[in-house]
Amino acid sequence: MKRLRMRAFHRSVVFLLGLALVASSALADPKGGAKKGGGGGGGAGSGSAKGAPEPEIEIDPADGAGSGSAGGGEIDMGAEPGPGDLSADMAAADQANANAVKAGEVKKTPLSWKDILVVVRKPFLKARRTELLPMVGTTMNDNMVRHYTIGGELSYYLTDVLAIGVEGHYYVSSFREPFDLVARQARRLPTVNQYNWSAALDFHYVPVYGKFAVFDKRLITWEAYFTAGIGAGQSEVVPRDTKFPGFTNLLIMPNVGASMRFFLAKWLTVSLGIRDYVFYDKFEPTDRSPTMNATADQAKSNADGALINNVMFQIGVSFWLPTSFDYTTFR
């Protein structure tokens, strides 16, 4: 439609220019045409009657348009491009890229059984089994007296993650180097207590379970569990002067801790962990003399108290009964 309009407009302009040229020639010399024509003898003027009107010059719009353009051709302004389509352009670009890629033969890599990884099921079940855990331990935060423990724990697992158990420990104490250094340098003996035994009712919860490979050859299964319990124990005052008797204290000892367990067989595991035994202990009075706090009862009634955190590191080997287990669910 644009091209047709431009062509009609061009022809109209040429036609108007031709009419203007004829009109200007007639106004400039209205009789010159007849004289010129008469002088020719055989011109158009001799063949027409005197006073006859001048013949009109008709310009064919098609001819005029052809004379006004070079070589008689039409002026083509070109078609106006339409609105672009982004999705069509992108599809065309993708098609061009796809055609540019040369498709070749797909090579298949042979697979072996070593390339197939299988997630094994849990190799150890604890539900409705009993754990017998002999263990030893040592104090971690007492710089005057170090206690070593020999004991054990008996636990029954209600589920695979929950257990209830009882524990008992016997303590062996030894004085550390700072005990003698304080006595020599300050000329004063430190006030210390030693622990004799402890027992507790514990509850265990296993929130973490996993496994790792050793040299890419063997899988070791492990788990982490938390322990909380309540129990009792006994501490004994170590007199600064041996001529005065010591006394014992019955302690209420709640405990909290975290441990890790490594599975070696269906009936054997190794455990290690940290346990904090919290209690309120009583210590020997500082003003003992033959006339004051001489007896054990007097010294105990006037004893100074303090809150104690006895942090122990424990390690042991567990034996599980029954020694084997069976899965009751499908793999």
NUTOR-11535 format. One record per residue (C-alpha): residue number from 1; x, y, z; residue in one letter. Coordinates in Angstrom, 1 decimal. Example, Ala and Ser with C-alpha at 12.3 -4.5 7.8 and 13.67 -1.06 7.14 Angstrom:
2
 tiro   east  north     up torti
    1   12.3   -4.5    7.8     A
    2   13.7   -1.1    7.1     S
END
This chain:
331
 tiro   east  north     up torti
    1    0.0    0.0    0.0     M
    2    2.9    2.4    0.8     K
    3    4.5    1.8   -2.6     R
    4    1.2    2.5   -4.5     L
    5    0.6    5.8   -2.7     R
    6    4.1    7.0   -3.5     M
    7    3.7    6.2   -7.2     R
    8    0.3    8.1   -7.5     A
    9    1.8   11.1   -5.7     F
   10    4.8   11.2   -8.1     H
   11    2.6   11.0  -11.1     R
   12    0.4   13.9   -9.8     S
   13    3.4   16.1   -9.3     V
   14    4.7   15.4  -12.8     V
   15    1.3   16.2  -14.3     F
   16    1.0   19.5  -12.4     L
   17    4.5   20.5  -13.5     L
   18    3.6   19.9  -17.1     G
   19    0.4   22.0  -16.9     L
   20    2.4   24.9  -15.3     A
   21    5.0   24.8  -18.1     L
   22    2.3   25.0  -20.8     V
   23    0.5   27.9  -19.0     A
   24    3.7   29.9  -18.6     S
   25    4.5   29.5  -22.4     S
   26    1.0   30.7  -23.5     A
   27    1.2   33.8  -21.3     L
   28    4.6   34.8  -22.4     A
   29    3.9   34.7  -26.2     D
   30    0.3   34.1  -27.2     P
   31    0.8   34.8  -30.9     K
   32    4.3   33.6  -31.4     G
   33    3.1   30.1  -31.9     G
   34    1.0   31.0  -34.9     A
   35    3.7   33.1  -36.5     K
   36    6.2   30.5  -36.0     K
   37    3.9   27.9  -37.3     G
   38    3.1   30.1  -40.5     G
   39    6.7   30.6  -41.2     G
   40    7.2   27.0  -41.4     G
   41    4.9   26.6  -44.4     G
   42    4.1   23.0  -43.6     G
   43    3.6   23.4  -39.9     G
   44    0.6   23.0  -37.8     A
   45   -0.4   26.7  -38.3     G
   46   -0.9   26.4  -42.0     S
   47   -3.2   23.5  -41.6     G
   48   -5.5   25.2  -39.1     S
   49   -8.1   27.9  -39.7     A
   50   -7.4   31.5  -38.6     K
   51   -8.7   32.1  -35.2     G
   52   -8.9   28.4  -34.4     A
   53   -8.0   27.5  -30.8     P
   54   -4.5   26.2  -30.0     E
   55   -4.3   22.4  -29.7     P
   56   -3.8   21.2  -26.1     E
   57   -0.8   19.2  -25.1     I
   58   -1.8   16.1  -23.2     E
   59    0.8   14.5  -20.9     I
   60    0.2   11.0  -20.2     D
   61    0.9   10.5  -16.5     P
   62    2.6    7.2  -17.3     A
   63    4.8    8.9  -20.0     D
   64    5.6   11.8  -17.7     G
   65    6.5    9.5  -14.9     A
   66    8.8    7.6  -17.3     G
   67   10.5   10.8  -18.5     S
   68   11.0   12.1  -15.0     G
   69   12.9    9.0  -13.8     S
   70   16.3    7.9  -14.9     A
   71   16.1    5.2  -17.5     G
   72   12.3    5.3  -17.5     G
   73   12.2    3.1  -14.2     G
   74   10.1    3.8  -11.1     E
   75   11.6    5.0   -7.8     I
   76   11.1    2.3   -5.2     D
   77   11.4    3.6   -1.6     M
   78   11.5    0.1   -0.2     G
   79    9.0   -1.7    2.1     A
   80    9.0   -0.6    5.8     E
   81   10.1   -3.6    8.0     P
   82    7.4   -4.9   10.3     G
   83    7.7   -5.3   14.1     P
   84   10.3   -7.9   15.3     G
   85    9.5  -11.1   17.1     D
   86   12.1  -11.9   19.9     L
   87   11.0  -15.6   20.3     S
   88   11.1  -16.2   16.6     A
   89   14.6  -14.7   16.4     D
   90   15.9  -16.8   19.2     M
   91   14.3  -19.9   17.8     A
   92   16.0  -19.2   14.4     A
   93   19.4  -18.6   16.2     A
   94   19.0  -21.9   18.1     D
   95   18.2  -23.7   14.9     Q
   96   21.3  -22.2   13.2     A
   97   23.5  -23.3   16.1     N
   98   21.9  -26.8   16.0     A
   99   22.7  -27.1   12.3     N
  100   26.2  -25.9   12.9     A
  101   26.9  -28.8   15.4     V
  102   28.0  -31.9   13.8     K
  103   26.4  -35.0   15.2     A
  104   28.7  -37.9   15.6     G
  105   28.6  -41.4   16.9     E
  106   27.9  -41.7   20.6     V
  107   30.6  -43.7   22.4     K
  108   29.4  -46.0   25.2     K
  109   31.7  -46.5   28.2     T
  110   31.6  -50.0   29.5     P
  111   30.5  -50.3   33.2     L
  112   31.8  -52.7   35.8     S
  113   30.5  -53.7   39.2     W
  114   33.0  -51.4   40.8     K
  115   31.3  -48.4   39.2     D
  116   28.0  -49.2   40.9     I
  117   27.7  -47.7   44.4     L
  118   25.2  -49.4   46.8     V
  119   24.0  -47.7   50.0     V
  120   24.2  -50.5   52.6     V
  121   21.6  -50.7   55.3     R
  122   22.5  -50.1   58.9     K
  123   24.9  -52.9   59.9     P
  124   24.2  -52.7   63.7     F
  125   20.9  -52.8   65.6     L
  126   20.6  -52.0   69.3     K
  127   16.8  -52.2   69.9     A
  128   16.0  -54.7   72.7     R
  129   19.6  -55.5   73.3     R
  130   21.8  -55.0   76.5     T
  131   25.1  -53.3   76.5     E
  132   27.8  -54.2   79.1     L
  133   30.4  -51.4   79.1     L
  134   33.5  -51.8   81.3     P
  135   35.4  -48.5   81.2     M
  136   38.2  -46.5   82.8     V
  137   38.5  -42.7   83.1     G
  138   40.4  -39.8   84.4     T
  139   39.7  -36.3   85.6     T
  140   40.4  -33.4   83.2     M
  141   40.0  -30.2   85.3     N
  142   41.5  -30.8   88.7     D
  143   45.0  -29.4   89.0     N
  144   45.6  -30.6   92.6     M
  145   44.3  -34.1   92.7     V
  146   44.0  -36.5   89.7     R
  147   41.3  -39.2   90.0     H
  148   41.4  -42.4   88.0     Y
  149   38.2  -44.4   87.8     T
  150   37.5  -48.1   87.2     I
  151   33.9  -48.9   86.6     G
  152   31.2  -50.0   84.2     G
  153   27.8  -49.3   82.8     E
  154   24.8  -51.6   82.0     L
  155   22.3  -50.3   79.6     S
  156   19.2  -51.6   77.9     Y
  157   18.0  -50.1   74.6     Y
  158   14.3  -49.7   74.4     L
  159   14.6  -48.6   70.8     T
  160   17.5  -48.1   68.5     D
  161   18.1  -44.6   69.8     V
  162   16.8  -44.6   73.4     L
  163   18.3  -46.5   76.4     A
  164   18.2  -46.6   80.1     I
  165   21.1  -47.8   82.3     G
  166   23.0  -47.8   85.5     V
  167   26.7  -47.0   86.1     E
  168   29.2  -47.4   89.0     G
  169   32.8  -46.1   89.5     H
  170   35.5  -46.7   92.0     Y
  171   38.1  -43.8   92.3     Y
  172   41.8  -43.9   92.9     V
  173   43.4  -40.5   93.7     S
  174   46.9  -39.2   93.3     S
  175   48.4  -35.7   94.1     F
  176   49.7  -33.7   91.2     R
  177   52.8  -31.5   91.1     E
  178   51.0  -28.2   92.0     P
  179   49.9  -29.7   95.3     F
  180   53.6  -29.9   96.5     D
  181   54.6  -26.6   94.8     L
  182   51.9  -24.6   96.7     V
  183   53.0  -26.2  100.0     A
  184   56.6  -25.3   99.4     R
  185   56.2  -21.8   98.0     Q
  186   53.3  -20.5  100.0     A
  187   54.1  -22.5  103.2     R
  188   50.4  -23.6  103.2     R
  189   48.8  -26.9  102.4     L
  190   45.9  -26.8   99.9     P
  191   42.4  -27.9  100.9     T
  192   41.5  -30.9   98.8     V
  193   39.0  -33.7   98.8     N
  194   39.3  -37.1   97.2     Q
  195   36.4  -39.2   95.7     Y
  196   35.7  -42.7   96.7     N
  197   32.8  -44.0   94.6     W
  198   29.8  -42.9   92.6     S
  199   26.8  -44.5   91.0     A
  200   24.0  -43.1   88.7     A
  201   20.9  -43.9   86.8     L
  202   21.4  -42.7   83.2     D
  203   19.4  -42.1   80.1     F
  204   21.0  -42.2   76.6     H
  205   19.8  -40.7   73.3     Y
  206   21.5  -41.4   69.9     V
  207   20.8  -38.5   67.4     P
  208   23.7  -39.0   65.1     V
  209   24.7  -42.0   63.0     Y
  210   27.2  -42.4   60.2     G
  211   30.0  -44.3   58.6     K
  212   33.4  -43.6   57.0     F
  213   35.9  -45.5   54.9     A
  214   39.4  -46.4   56.0     V
  215   41.9  -46.3   53.1     F
  216   38.9  -46.9   50.8     D
  217   38.9  -50.5   51.9     K
  218   36.7  -50.9   55.0     R
  219   33.7  -49.1   56.2     L
  220   33.5  -48.1   59.9     I
  221   30.2  -47.4   61.4     T
  222   29.9  -44.9   64.3     W
  223   27.4  -42.9   66.2     E
  224   27.3  -40.1   68.7     A
  225   25.0  -40.1   71.8     Y
  226   24.1  -37.9   74.7     F
  227   23.8  -39.0   78.3     T
  228   22.0  -37.4   81.3     A
  229   21.5  -39.0   84.7     G
  230   21.2  -38.6   88.4     I
  231   23.2  -40.4   91.1     G
  232   25.1  -40.3   94.3     A
  233   28.7  -40.4   95.4     G
  234   31.1  -40.0   98.3     Q
  235   34.0  -37.6   98.8     S
  236   36.5  -37.6  101.7     E
  237   38.4  -34.7  103.2     V
  238   42.2  -35.0  103.1     V
  239   43.3  -33.4  106.4     P
  240   46.1  -30.8  106.1     R
  241   47.3  -32.0  109.5     D
  242   47.3  -35.7  109.9     T
  243   46.7  -35.5  113.6     K
  244   43.1  -34.3  112.8     F
  245   40.7  -36.8  111.5     P
  246   39.0  -36.4  108.1     G
  247   35.3  -36.9  107.3     F
  248   33.2  -38.0  104.4     T
  249   30.4  -36.4  102.4     N
  250   27.5  -38.0  100.7     L
  251   27.0  -36.2   97.4     L
  252   24.0  -35.9   95.0     I
  253   25.6  -36.1   91.6     M
  254   23.7  -35.3   88.4     P
  255   25.7  -35.8   85.3     N
  256   25.6  -34.9   81.6     V
  257   27.9  -36.0   78.8     G
  258   28.5  -36.8   75.1     A
  259   30.1  -39.9   73.7     S
  260   31.0  -41.7   70.5     M
  261   30.7  -45.3   69.7     R
  262   32.5  -47.3   66.9     F
  263   31.1  -50.6   65.8     F
  264   33.7  -53.4   65.2     L
  265   31.4  -56.4   65.1     A
  266   27.8  -57.4   65.7     K
  267   28.6  -57.8   69.4     W
  268   31.6  -55.5   70.0     L
  269   32.0  -51.7   70.1     T
  270   34.5  -49.2   71.4     V
  271   33.2  -46.1   73.2     S
  272   34.8  -42.9   74.3     L
  273   33.3  -39.7   75.8     G
  274   33.3  -36.9   78.3     I
  275   31.1  -36.8   81.3     R
  276   30.6  -33.9   83.7     D
  277   29.6  -34.8   87.3     Y
  278   28.1  -31.8   89.1     V
  279   27.8  -31.8   92.9     F
  280   28.0  -29.6   96.0     Y
  281   31.0  -30.7   98.2     D
  282   32.2  -29.7  101.7     K
  283   35.8  -29.0  102.5     F
  284   37.9  -29.0  105.7     E
  285   37.6  -25.7  107.8     P
  286   40.7  -23.5  107.7     T
  287   40.8  -22.9  111.5     D
  288   41.2  -26.4  112.9     R
  289   43.0  -26.7  116.2     S
  290   43.0  -28.9  119.3     P
  291   40.4  -26.6  120.8     T
  292   38.4  -25.8  117.6     M
  293   37.0  -28.3  115.1     N
  294   39.1  -31.0  116.5     A
  295   36.7  -33.8  115.9     T
  296   35.3  -35.0  112.5     A
  297   31.7  -34.0  113.5     D
  298   32.7  -30.5  114.5     Q
  299   34.8  -30.0  111.4     A
  300   32.0  -31.3  109.2     K
  301   29.4  -29.0  110.8     S
  302   31.6  -26.0  110.2     N
  303   32.9  -27.0  106.8     A
  304   33.0  -24.7  103.8     D
  305   31.0  -25.7  100.7     G
  306   31.5  -25.2   97.0     A
  307   29.9  -26.3   93.7     L
  308   32.2  -28.7   91.9     I
  309   32.3  -29.8   88.2     N
  310   34.3  -33.0   88.0     N
  311   34.9  -33.5   84.3     V
  312   35.9  -37.0   83.4     M
  313   37.3  -38.6   80.2     F
  314   36.1  -42.2   79.8     Q
  315   36.9  -45.0   77.4     I
  316   35.6  -48.5   77.3     G
  317   34.8  -51.6   75.3     V
  318   31.1  -52.7   75.0     S
  319   29.8  -56.2   74.8     F
  320   26.2  -56.7   73.4     W
  321   23.7  -59.3   74.3     L
  322   22.4  -61.1   72.4     P
  323   25.4  -61.2   70.3     T
  324   23.5  -61.1   67.0     S
  325   20.3  -59.6   65.6     F
  326   17.9  -60.2   62.8     D
  327   16.1  -57.6   60.6     Y
  328   12.3  -57.7   60.9     T
  329   11.7  -55.4   57.9     T
  330   12.4  -55.7   54.2     F
  331   15.6  -54.4   52.8     R
END
